[in-house]
């Protein structure tokens, strides 16, 4: 026996029916807090320092990858 049940409702209605909590206010609060923190810290970012950090990490990663490949190529 095969039974198909089709329910037409919104996600909010489904959450309420299943007894799940409404997390929309919490999500809005978290997004607002993230925006506030980003706005506060964006002025503290210095492009020169960011580029130095990103470049040094990139060079280290490239060097490690090259060493890994060289080690794998050796018999």
Secondary structure, DSSP 8 states (H G I E B T S, - for coil): ----------HHHHHHHHT----HHHHHHHHHHHHHHHHHHHTT--HHHHHHHHHHHHHHHHHHHHHHHHHHH--
